[in-house]
Amino acid sequence: MSAKWIVALWGVICLAGLLTLSVSQLDEFDPQSKLAIALTDVAFEQKFISQLQQQHKWLGQSLVHFSDTNCFCETIAQPHIARLSQNMLDNGFQNIHINISIHPEFARFVPSTPAVAIIGALQELIYFGPYAEGYGCLSGTGLVDAILPKLNSPTIENSILITDAKGCYCHT
């Protein structure tokens, strides 16, 4: 067998391995419909904001990051999270970090991490869901990035709550 065939075979095996690993990283954000079911409660937003206020009294214009100590996906998403955090700081928002391992009472609201919530100036929920979807949950596939231009606009009428996404997530 020539060296070219050995290298080609090695390349195919590596690509197959990478494909297998990447497909195994695609998990649903809300696999048991925990958040989807919670959203059927008309008081969901009020309960969620109230739970947040138990940890942080003033929530106006906040970016709330939900993480879990043992979630590898957060390491992959860290550049996107850092860029988003800085962007929001530059726009007058504060960053709040909540670790689900330390505050398990949030697990009833947060089906998977990494997740993010955006709270407006009037303490209303603007966005809640994953940062991004797809392989690695990188900034190029950002779900939250799509609403950033609208944050300073009075045209946001409803909360954007994402339950249907596939990417690198750790279930709570």
GROMACS elastic network, one bead per residue, 0.5 to 0.9 nm:
[ bonds ]
;  ai    aj funct       b0    kb
    1     4     6  0.83296   500
    1     5     6  0.65893   500
    1     6     6  0.71067   500
    2     5     6  0.55181   500
    2     6     6  0.65677   500
    2     7     6  0.88788   500
    3     6     6  0.50596   500
    3     7     6  0.61150   500
    3     8     6  0.84818   500
    4     7     6  0.51989   500
    4     8     6  0.60438   500
    4     9     6  0.85245   500
    5     9     6  0.59466   500
    5    10     6  0.83802   500
    6     9     6  0.51136   500
    6    10     6  0.60382   500
    6    11     6  0.85526   500
    7    10     6  0.50126   500
    7    11     6  0.61183   500
    7    12     6  0.86783   500
    8    11     6  0.50432   500
    8    12     6  0.62531   500
    8    13     6  0.86677   500
    9    12     6  0.51380   500
    9    13     6  0.61995   500
    9    14     6  0.86090   500
   10    13     6  0.51697   500
   10    14     6  0.61789   500
   10    15     6  0.86495   500
   11    14     6  0.50943   500
   11    15     6  0.61200   500
   11    16     6  0.85406   500
   12    15     6  0.51122   500
   12    16     6  0.60813   500
   12    17     6  0.85381   500
   13    16     6  0.50983   500
   13    17     6  0.61394   500
   13    18     6  0.86519   500
   14    17     6  0.50483   500
   14    18     6  0.61766   500
   14    19     6  0.85777   500
   15    18     6  0.50679   500
   15    19     6  0.60721   500
   15    20     6  0.85338   500
   16    19     6  0.50948   500
   16    20     6  0.61417   500
   16    21     6  0.86397   500
   17    20     6  0.51209   500
   17    21     6  0.62054   500
   17    22     6  0.85885   500
   18    21     6  0.51033   500
   18    22     6  0.60224   500
   18    23     6  0.85318   500
   19    22     6  0.51435   500
   19    23     6  0.61079   500
   19    24     6  0.85582   500
   20    23     6  0.53240   500
   20    24     6  0.62737   500
   20    25     6  0.88663   500
   21    24     6  0.51533   500
   21    25     6  0.64841   500
   22    25     6  0.51286   500
   22    26     6  0.69169   500
   22   135     6  0.64920   500
   22   136     6  0.82817   500
   23    26     6  0.54278   500
   23    27     6  0.86737   500
   23   135     6  0.79736   500
   24    27     6  0.74782   500
   24   168     6  0.89358   500
   25    73     6  0.87334   500
   25   134     6  0.88672   500
   25   135     6  0.69149   500
   25   136     6  0.76577   500
   25   167     6  0.66290   500
   25   168     6  0.52393   500
   25   169     6  0.78033   500
   26   133     6  0.86433   500
   26   134     6  0.68398   500
   26   135     6  0.65536   500
   26   136     6  0.84654   500
   26   166     6  0.56079   500
   26   168     6  0.54803   500
   26   169     6  0.77323   500
   27    30     6  0.87568   500
   27    31     6  0.78129   500
   27   165     6  0.82544   500
   27   166     6  0.52527   500
   27   167     6  0.53076   500
   27   168     6  0.59418   500
   27   169     6  0.60495   500
   27   170     6  0.81243   500
   27   171     6  0.88894   500
   28    31     6  0.51605   500
   28    32     6  0.89440   500
   28   112     6  0.85977   500
   28   163     6  0.85164   500
   28   164     6  0.70912   500
   28   165     6  0.57955   500
   28   167     6  0.65432   500
   28   168     6  0.82392   500
   28   169     6  0.72918   500
   28   171     6  0.88869   500
   29    33     6  0.89352   500
   29   111     6  0.66626   500
   29   112     6  0.56945   500
   29   113     6  0.80436   500
   29   115     6  0.89781   500
   29   129     6  0.80864   500
   29   130     6  0.71153   500
   29   133     6  0.87073   500
   29   162     6  0.85834   500
   29   163     6  0.62917   500
   29   164     6  0.65296   500
   29   165     6  0.54624   500
   29   166     6  0.59505   500
   29   167     6  0.71919   500
   29   168     6  0.83457   500
   29   169     6  0.62607   500
   29   170     6  0.82244   500
   29   171     6  0.75999   500
   30    33     6  0.51591   500
   30    34     6  0.63621   500
   30    35     6  0.64493   500
   30    36     6  0.74396   500
   30   110     6  0.85580   500
   30   111     6  0.54063   500
   30   112     6  0.67268   500
   30   162     6  0.89546   500
   30   163     6  0.55609   500
   30   164     6  0.67337   500
   30   165     6  0.77141   500
   30   166     6  0.88761   500
   30   171     6  0.80390   500
   31    34     6  0.76464   500
   31   111     6  0.78293   500
   31   112     6  0.88133   500
   31   163     6  0.88036   500
   31   164     6  0.87309   500
   31   171     6  0.82588   500
   32    35     6  0.82989   500
   32    36     6  0.86402   500
   32   111     6  0.81380   500
   33    37     6  0.58617   500
   33    38     6  0.83369   500
   33   111     6  0.80961   500
   33   163     6  0.76677   500
   34    37     6  0.54099   500
   34    38     6  0.62121   500
   34    39     6  0.87509   500
   34   108     6  0.74096   500
   34   109     6  0.75743   500
   34   110     6  0.81695   500
   34   111     6  0.62333   500
   34   163     6  0.89849   500
   35    39     6  0.60998   500
   35    40     6  0.89226   500
   35   108     6  0.78732   500
   35   109     6  0.61287   500
   35   110     6  0.69037   500
   35   111     6  0.62680   500
   35   162     6  0.88649   500
   35   163     6  0.65799   500
   36    39     6  0.52585   500
   36    40     6  0.70315   500
   36   162     6  0.87093   500
   36   163     6  0.61523   500
   36   164     6  0.87459   500
   37    40     6  0.54981   500
   37    41     6  0.77023   500
   38    41     6  0.57369   500
   38    42     6  0.89283   500
   38    44     6  0.65271   500
   38   108     6  0.84524   500
   38   109     6  0.74505   500
   39    42     6  0.71448   500
   39    43     6  0.84376   500
   39    44     6  0.58769   500
   39    45     6  0.82450   500
   39   161     6  0.85615   500
   40    43     6  0.86502   500
   40    44     6  0.76451   500
   41    44     6  0.53091   500
   41    45     6  0.87168   500
   42    45     6  0.76180   500
   42    46     6  0.85721   500
   43    46     6  0.52678   500
   43    47     6  0.61273   500
   43    48     6  0.85792   500
   44    47     6  0.51763   500
   44    48     6  0.60407   500
   44    49     6  0.85532   500
   44   109     6  0.89657   500
   45    48     6  0.50727   500
   45    49     6  0.60344   500
   45    50     6  0.83710   500
   45   124     6  0.78498   500
   45   125     6  0.66535   500
   45   159     6  0.89817   500
   46    49     6  0.52483   500
   46    50     6  0.59697   500
   46    51     6  0.85779   500
   46   124     6  0.86784   500
   46   125     6  0.89438   500
   47    50     6  0.50347   500
   47    51     6  0.61469   500
   47    52     6  0.86367   500
   48    51     6  0.51973   500
   48    52     6  0.63136   500
   48    53     6  0.86939   500
   48   106     6  0.85396   500
   48   109     6  0.71277   500
   48   125     6  0.87093   500
   49    52     6  0.50167   500
   49    53     6  0.61162   500
   49    54     6  0.87830   500
   49    59     6  0.83331   500
   49   119     6  0.85586   500
   49   123     6  0.75332   500
   49   124     6  0.77663   500
   49   125     6  0.75605   500
   50    53     6  0.50133   500
   50    54     6  0.64818   500
   51    54     6  0.53182   500
   51    55     6  0.72020   500
   51    56     6  0.89856   500
   51   105     6  0.82623   500
   51   106     6  0.76528   500
   52    55     6  0.54742   500
   52    56     6  0.61129   500
   52    57     6  0.79091   500
   52    59     6  0.77739   500
   52    64     6  0.89527   500
   52   106     6  0.84977   500
   53    58     6  0.68181   500
   53    59     6  0.68610   500
   54    57     6  0.64477   500
   55    98     6  0.88751   500
   56    59     6  0.64659   500
   56    96     6  0.83053   500
   58    62     6  0.88821   500
   58   123     6  0.83501   500
   59    62     6  0.57046   500
   59    63     6  0.88547   500
   59    94     6  0.84470   500
   59    96     6  0.88736   500
   59   119     6  0.67306   500
   59   120     6  0.80287   500
   59   121     6  0.79024   500
   59   122     6  0.86543   500
   59   123     6  0.59434   500
   60    93     6  0.80261   500
   60    94     6  0.84027   500
   60   119     6  0.61862   500
   60   120     6  0.55350   500
   60   122     6  0.59707   500
   60   124     6  0.80019   500
   61    92     6  0.71135   500
   61    94     6  0.64486   500
   61    95     6  0.89698   500
   61   118     6  0.73913   500
   61   119     6  0.54018   500
   61   122     6  0.78320   500
   61   123     6  0.72071   500
   61   124     6  0.89888   500
   62    88     6  0.84035   500
   62    92     6  0.86539   500
   62    93     6  0.50447   500
   62    95     6  0.58378   500
   62    96     6  0.68522   500
   62   117     6  0.80519   500
   62   118     6  0.58568   500
   62   119     6  0.50419   500
   62   120     6  0.67272   500
   62   121     6  0.80261   500
   62   123     6  0.85330   500
   63    85     6  0.74634   500
   63    88     6  0.72728   500
   63    89     6  0.88483   500
   63    93     6  0.65217   500
   63    94     6  0.60738   500
   63    96     6  0.60956   500
   63    97     6  0.84567   500
   63   116     6  0.69686   500
   63   117     6  0.58879   500
   63   119     6  0.64159   500
   63   120     6  0.89330   500
   64    94     6  0.83733   500
   64    95     6  0.60041   500
   64    97     6  0.58710   500
   64    98     6  0.72052   500
   64   115     6  0.84243   500
   64   116     6  0.55226   500
   64   118     6  0.62430   500
   64   119     6  0.76785   500
   65    81     6  0.85582   500
   65    95     6  0.73347   500
   65    96     6  0.60550   500
   65    98     6  0.60490   500
   65    99     6  0.82246   500
   65   114     6  0.74808   500
   65   115     6  0.61715   500
   65   117     6  0.66977   500
   65   118     6  0.89142   500
   66    96     6  0.86596   500
   66    97     6  0.62097   500
   66    98     6  0.50120   500
   66    99     6  0.58415   500
   66   100     6  0.67118   500
   66   106     6  0.87268   500
   66   110     6  0.77551   500
   66   112     6  0.86873   500
   66   113     6  0.62202   500
   66   114     6  0.58396   500
   66   115     6  0.50655   500
   66   116     6  0.58247   500
   66   117     6  0.80961   500
   67    70     6  0.88321   500
   67    71     6  0.75550   500
   67    74     6  0.72628   500
   67    97     6  0.75223   500
   67    98     6  0.63079   500
   67   100     6  0.59978   500
   67   101     6  0.81439   500
   67   112     6  0.85542   500
   67   113     6  0.53633   500
   67   114     6  0.51813   500
   67   115     6  0.68501   500
   67   116     6  0.87925   500
   68    71     6  0.55552   500
   68    74     6  0.81702   500
   68    98     6  0.84301   500
   68    99     6  0.52423   500
   68   100     6  0.52160   500
   68   101     6  0.56597   500
   68   102     6  0.83831   500
   68   112     6  0.88228   500
   68   113     6  0.64365   500
   68   114     6  0.74360   500
   68   170     6  0.79349   500
   68   172     6  0.80102   500
   69    72     6  0.86781   500
   69    99     6  0.68759   500
   69   100     6  0.77725   500
   69   101     6  0.63149   500
   69   102     6  0.86032   500
   70    74     6  0.89228   500
   70   101     6  0.85556   500
   70   170     6  0.84380   500
   71    74     6  0.58145   500
   71    75     6  0.75861   500
   71   113     6  0.73409   500
   71   114     6  0.79147   500
   71   169     6  0.77671   500
   71   170     6  0.57666   500
   71   171     6  0.88545   500
   72    75     6  0.53725   500
   72    76     6  0.68802   500
   72    77     6  0.89922   500
   72   168     6  0.86238   500
   72   169     6  0.85274   500
   72   170     6  0.78702   500
   73    76     6  0.51301   500
   73    77     6  0.62282   500
   73    78     6  0.85484   500
   73   113     6  0.79038   500
   73   114     6  0.71014   500
   73   136     6  0.70371   500
   73   137     6  0.78752   500
   73   168     6  0.54731   500
   73   169     6  0.59222   500
   73   170     6  0.69426   500
   74    78     6  0.58017   500
   74    81     6  0.85312   500
   74   113     6  0.74701   500
   74   114     6  0.57621   500
   74   137     6  0.89419   500
   74   168     6  0.84851   500
   74   169     6  0.81290   500
   74   170     6  0.87305   500
   75    78     6  0.51834   500
   75    79     6  0.83447   500
   76    79     6  0.75315   500
   76    80     6  0.86573   500
   76   136     6  0.59649   500
   76   137     6  0.73693   500
   76   138     6  0.75505   500
   76   168     6  0.85134   500
   77    80     6  0.54615   500
   77    81     6  0.61853   500
   77    82     6  0.87167   500
   77   114     6  0.79709   500
   77   131     6  0.82978   500
   77   132     6  0.85241   500
   77   136     6  0.66534   500
   77   137     6  0.58296   500
   77   138     6  0.57859   500
   77   139     6  0.78080   500
   77   168     6  0.87106   500
   78    82     6  0.59754   500
   78    83     6  0.85049   500
   78   138     6  0.87154   500
   79    82     6  0.51597   500
   79    83     6  0.61707   500
   79    84     6  0.85815   500
   79   138     6  0.79650   500
   79   139     6  0.79383   500
   80    83     6  0.51801   500
   80    84     6  0.60969   500
   80    85     6  0.84919   500
   80   131     6  0.80949   500
   80   132     6  0.88006   500
   80   137     6  0.83300   500
   80   138     6  0.61478   500
   80   139     6  0.50281   500
   80   140     6  0.87547   500
   80   142     6  0.83569   500
   81    84     6  0.51540   500
   81    85     6  0.59983   500
   81    86     6  0.86301   500
   81   131     6  0.75773   500
   81   139     6  0.82782   500
   82    85     6  0.50628   500
   82    86     6  0.62287   500
   82    87     6  0.85705   500
   83    86     6  0.52877   500
   83    87     6  0.61377   500
   83    88     6  0.86529   500
   83   139     6  0.86810   500
   84    87     6  0.50281   500
   84    88     6  0.61359   500
   84    89     6  0.85824   500
   84   139     6  0.88311   500
   84   144     6  0.88567   500
   84   145     6  0.78740   500
   85    88     6  0.52405   500
   85    89     6  0.61829   500
   85    90     6  0.86500   500
   85    93     6  0.86834   500
   85    94     6  0.84393   500
   85    95     6  0.66238   500
   86    89     6  0.50049   500
   86    90     6  0.61402   500
   86    91     6  0.86483   500
   86    95     6  0.89499   500
   87    90     6  0.51607   500
   87    91     6  0.64683   500
   87    93     6  0.87909   500
   88    92     6  0.64573   500
   88    93     6  0.52178   500
   88    94     6  0.72990   500
   88    95     6  0.79108   500
   88   148     6  0.85773   500
   89    92     6  0.52170   500
   89    94     6  0.59271   500
   89    95     6  0.72834   500
   90    93     6  0.73448   500
   91   152     6  0.86009   500
   93   119     6  0.89263   500
   93   120     6  0.87487   500
   93   121     6  0.89228   500
   98   101     6  0.88196   500
   98   102     6  0.78397   500
   98   103     6  0.70131   500
   98   106     6  0.85363   500
   99   102     6  0.54119   500
   99   103     6  0.60441   500
   99   104     6  0.80913   500
   99   106     6  0.88463   500
  100   105     6  0.76362   500
  100   106     6  0.63107   500
  100   107     6  0.64032   500
  100   110     6  0.84686   500
  100   113     6  0.85159   500
  100   172     6  0.75552   500
  101   104     6  0.56732   500
  101   107     6  0.89127   500
  101   172     6  0.88174   500
  102   105     6  0.89361   500
  103   106     6  0.62248   500
  103   107     6  0.80327   500
  104   107     6  0.53582   500
  104   108     6  0.81147   500
  104   172     6  0.86661   500
  105   108     6  0.64802   500
  105   109     6  0.82863   500
  106   109     6  0.54571   500
  106   110     6  0.61183   500
  107   111     6  0.64380   500
  107   112     6  0.82366   500
  107   172     6  0.58136   500
  108   111     6  0.71344   500
  108   172     6  0.85006   500
  110   113     6  0.73173   500
  110   115     6  0.73210   500
  110   129     6  0.81307   500
  110   171     6  0.86198   500
  110   172     6  0.69837   500
  111   115     6  0.86636   500
  111   163     6  0.87576   500
  111   170     6  0.85508   500
  111   171     6  0.58851   500
  111   172     6  0.54833   500
  112   115     6  0.66908   500
  112   129     6  0.87990   500
  112   130     6  0.79843   500
  112   169     6  0.58195   500
  112   170     6  0.52305   500
  112   172     6  0.51944   500
  113   116     6  0.84291   500
  113   130     6  0.72927   500
  113   168     6  0.87507   500
  113   169     6  0.55272   500
  113   170     6  0.52727   500
  113   171     6  0.64694   500
  113   172     6  0.71229   500
  114   129     6  0.87629   500
  114   130     6  0.62828   500
  114   131     6  0.69862   500
  114   168     6  0.85326   500
  114   169     6  0.63736   500
  114   170     6  0.72686   500
  115   128     6  0.74774   500
  115   129     6  0.54737   500
  115   131     6  0.58660   500
  115   132     6  0.87842   500
  115   169     6  0.86907   500
  116   127     6  0.77146   500
  116   128     6  0.57926   500
  116   129     6  0.57305   500
  116   130     6  0.59527   500
  116   131     6  0.61552   500
  116   144     6  0.82091   500
  117   125     6  0.73151   500
  117   126     6  0.74356   500
  117   127     6  0.53330   500
  117   129     6  0.66358   500
  117   130     6  0.85764   500
  118   124     6  0.85075   500
  118   125     6  0.61991   500
  118   126     6  0.53738   500
  118   127     6  0.50137   500
  118   128     6  0.65480   500
  118   144     6  0.89604   500
  119   122     6  0.79835   500
  119   123     6  0.56170   500
  119   124     6  0.54833   500
  119   126     6  0.56207   500
  119   127     6  0.73015   500
  119   128     6  0.89244   500
  120   123     6  0.51407   500
  120   124     6  0.51714   500
  120   125     6  0.63556   500
  120   126     6  0.62265   500
  120   151     6  0.81869   500
  121   124     6  0.72044   500
  122   125     6  0.89331   500
  124   159     6  0.81666   500
  125   128     6  0.73848   500
  125   158     6  0.85860   500
  125   159     6  0.58395   500
  125   160     6  0.81731   500
  125   161     6  0.89890   500
  126   151     6  0.83909   500
  126   156     6  0.77232   500
  126   157     6  0.88611   500
  126   158     6  0.71317   500
  126   160     6  0.60203   500
  126   161     6  0.81725   500
  127   144     6  0.73935   500
  127   147     6  0.82539   500
  127   159     6  0.56919   500
  127   161     6  0.57006   500
  127   162     6  0.79309   500
  128   131     6  0.89363   500
  128   144     6  0.84598   500
  128   159     6  0.79071   500
  128   160     6  0.64605   500
  128   162     6  0.63164   500
  128   163     6  0.87696   500
  129   132     6  0.85781   500
  129   143     6  0.82957   500
  129   144     6  0.79546   500
  129   160     6  0.83059   500
  129   161     6  0.59223   500
  129   163     6  0.65221   500
  129   165     6  0.87796   500
  130   133     6  0.71955   500
  130   137     6  0.86679   500
  130   142     6  0.84805   500
  130   143     6  0.70923   500
  130   144     6  0.74515   500
  130   162     6  0.71053   500
  130   163     6  0.82657   500
  130   165     6  0.77102   500
  130   167     6  0.89048   500
  130   169     6  0.84148   500
  131   137     6  0.72158   500
  131   138     6  0.84600   500
  131   139     6  0.80551   500
  131   141     6  0.86671   500
  131   142     6  0.58335   500
  131   143     6  0.58416   500
  131   144     6  0.54935   500
  131   145     6  0.79001   500
  132   136     6  0.86524   500
  132   138     6  0.64399   500
  132   139     6  0.66924   500
  132   140     6  0.81225   500
  132   141     6  0.54087   500
  132   144     6  0.67853   500
  132   145     6  0.83044   500
  132   165     6  0.81488   500
  132   166     6  0.87227   500
  132   167     6  0.74119   500
  132   168     6  0.88857   500
  133   136     6  0.76403   500
  133   138     6  0.74534   500
  133   139     6  0.89089   500
  133   141     6  0.57122   500
  133   142     6  0.65228   500
  133   143     6  0.69824   500
  133   165     6  0.59464   500
  133   166     6  0.54685   500
  133   168     6  0.72780   500
  133   169     6  0.89648   500
  134   137     6  0.52939   500
  134   138     6  0.75519   500
  134   141     6  0.65174   500
  134   142     6  0.89537   500
  134   165     6  0.81159   500
  134   166     6  0.59401   500
  134   168     6  0.70675   500
  135   138     6  0.73220   500
  135   141     6  0.87411   500
  135   166     6  0.84730   500
  135   167     6  0.56392   500
  135   168     6  0.64520   500
  136   167     6  0.66185   500
  136   168     6  0.55592   500
  137   140     6  0.81283   500
  137   141     6  0.65390   500
  137   142     6  0.72734   500
  137   166     6  0.89208   500
  137   167     6  0.58355   500
  137   168     6  0.59624   500
  137   169     6  0.84430   500
  138   141     6  0.58244   500
  138   142     6  0.67405   500
  139   143     6  0.86185   500
  139   145     6  0.78642   500
  140   145     6  0.89750   500
  141   145     6  0.85569   500
  142   145     6  0.52262   500
  142   146     6  0.70003   500
  143   146     6  0.57778   500
  143   147     6  0.78141   500
  143   162     6  0.84640   500
  144   147     6  0.58253   500
  144   148     6  0.69135   500
  145   148     6  0.53474   500
  145   149     6  0.80742   500
  146   149     6  0.71697   500
  146   150     6  0.83681   500
  147   150     6  0.53750   500
  147   151     6  0.66874   500
  147   160     6  0.87633   500
  148   151     6  0.53622   500
  148   152     6  0.82260   500
  149   152     6  0.70772   500
  149   153     6  0.78086   500
  150   153     6  0.50718   500
  150   154     6  0.79057   500
  150   155     6  0.72142   500
  150   156     6  0.68006   500
  151   154     6  0.78574   500
  151   155     6  0.86296   500
  151   156     6  0.74110   500
  152   155     6  0.87551   500
  153   156     6  0.68372   500
  154   157     6  0.79356   500
  156   159     6  0.76728   500
  162   165     6  0.71631   500
  166   169     6  0.80626   500
